[in-house]
Amino acid sequence: MSQRRTLVLVAVVVLVALAGCNGAANSGGGDGGEAVSQSRADAGASATAVEAEATSGGSGGSNGDASVQANVQTRQLIKTGRMRVEVDSFDASKRNLTAHVEEYGGFVSDTTQERHSVGNETYTTGRLVLRVPADRFDALVDDARAEGDVQVVETNTEDVTDRLVDLNARLENLRAQRDQLRELYDEANTTEDVLAVQRELSDVQGEIERLEAQKQSLEDRVAYSTLTVQLNEPRPTPQRIAPDRWYDTPVLSAFLQSVDGVAVVARAVVVGVAFALPYVLAFVLPVALLAGLAWRFRHRLLPHS
């Protein structure tokens, strides 16, 4: 059993040498947990080597290096934009932009719509989140401009080339580490070794899935640009047109205006009383009390007939 474990360690050391590591961390007859730790160190050293080659465009001339250089030369850009446009009709502009997006091979990812009222008139505002292939982003911005009066327009470009190169390098090395751990798992003979390798294998697989999700999200945002368009119908400003003669006012309208007038007068009276009450309490009431006392005192001094 000791001989077999030694063979496993030797195999790990060979893999380290192939990955470009400068030396083995431990020698001698360690247990399965030490072999797992050694394999993680191998992956870290290999990841460093691959990242250095990716950023420097190394002179190895291998197919992998050429692929990395090609990816660097093709910049990966995320385009986003935000616009606010005043339109004559929200529904018509929404239909037009949706048709343009579908024509370009994109889709509408989100919509909001709100109806407002001013007096007896209404107007609509809303927001569209549009996703189109990156090469049709500028055309979509022009289409949104054509819908009405552009009040706000912002466009942004984010270069994520380095992030994608880094993710590819890390994924490549994590997959290599996963293959090493699978070989160790096949060679493990004790329960302790099996459990140690399983734990490390689970951690590596979880990291691979996390990085793959990040990569997929970035690639999706690169492939499909996002334009958020706020569409606003103009807010109506109703104007009341007075009739030429007061008696031409409709009966119901005259009654309602009179009711409004009564309510205004009543409110004005209440507000006036509220304003005057402190002055009454501070000045009028004391004067009235003094006048009453003086009158009573005067009548007591006068002789009764």
LINNORMO-V733603 format. One record per pair of residues at least 4 apart in sequence whose ideal C-beta (glycine too) atoms are under 6 Angstrom apart, sorted by the first residue. I is the first residue (numbers start at 0). J is the second residue. If there is no record, write none. Layout:
I_J / I_J
//
This chain:
7_34 / 7_186 / 8_34 / 11_34 / 11_37 / 11_38 / 12_23 / 14_41 / 14_179 / 15_20 / 15_23 / 15_41 / 18_41 / 18_45 / 19_48 / 20_41 / 20_44 / 24_37 / 24_40 / 25_29 / 25_33 / 29_33 / 31_187 / 31_192 / 31_195 / 32_195 / 34_183 / 35_195 / 35_196 / 35_199 / 38_179 / 42_172 / 42_176 / 45_172 / 46_169 / 46_172 / 49_168 / 50_168 / 51_55 / 52_57 / 52_64 / 53_67 / 53_164 / 53_168 / 56_68 / 57_64 / 59_64 / 74_158 / 74_160 / 75_159 / 75_160 / 75_163 / 75_221 / 76_156 / 76_158 / 77_157 / 77_159 / 77_220 / 77_221 / 78_133 / 78_136 / 78_156 / 78_224 / 79_155 / 79_225 / 80_154 / 80_226 / 81_153 / 81_227 / 82_143 / 82_152 / 82_228 / 83_150 / 83_151 / 83_229 / 84_146 / 84_147 / 84_149 / 84_230 / 85_147 / 85_148 / 85_231 / 86_92 / 86_146 / 86_147 / 86_230 / 89_123 / 89_125 / 89_230 / 89_232 / 92_146 / 92_230 / 97_107 / 99_142 / 100_105 / 100_107 / 100_129 / 100_131 / 103_131 / 103_135 / 104_132 / 105_130 / 105_131 / 106_130 / 107_129 / 108_128 / 108_130 / 109_128 / 110_127 / 111_125 / 111_126 / 112_125 / 113_124 / 114_121 / 114_123 / 115_122 / 116_121 / 117_235 / 118_237 / 120_235 / 120_237 / 122_232 / 122_234 / 122_235 / 123_232 / 124_231 / 125_230 / 126_229 / 127_228 / 128_227 / 129_226 / 130_223 / 130_225 / 131_135 / 131_139 / 131_224 / 133_224 / 135_139 / 136_224 / 139_226 / 143_228 / 144_149 / 159_163 / 159_217 / 163_217 / 166_210 / 166_214 / 169_210 / 170_210 / 173_203 / 173_206 / 173_207 / 176_203 / 177_203 / 180_196 / 180_199 / 180_200 / 183_196 / 184_196 / 187_192 / 187_193 / 187_196 / 196_200 / 242_247 / 242_248 / 248_252 / 248_253 / 275_279 / 277_281 / 278_282 / 279_283 / 280_284
//
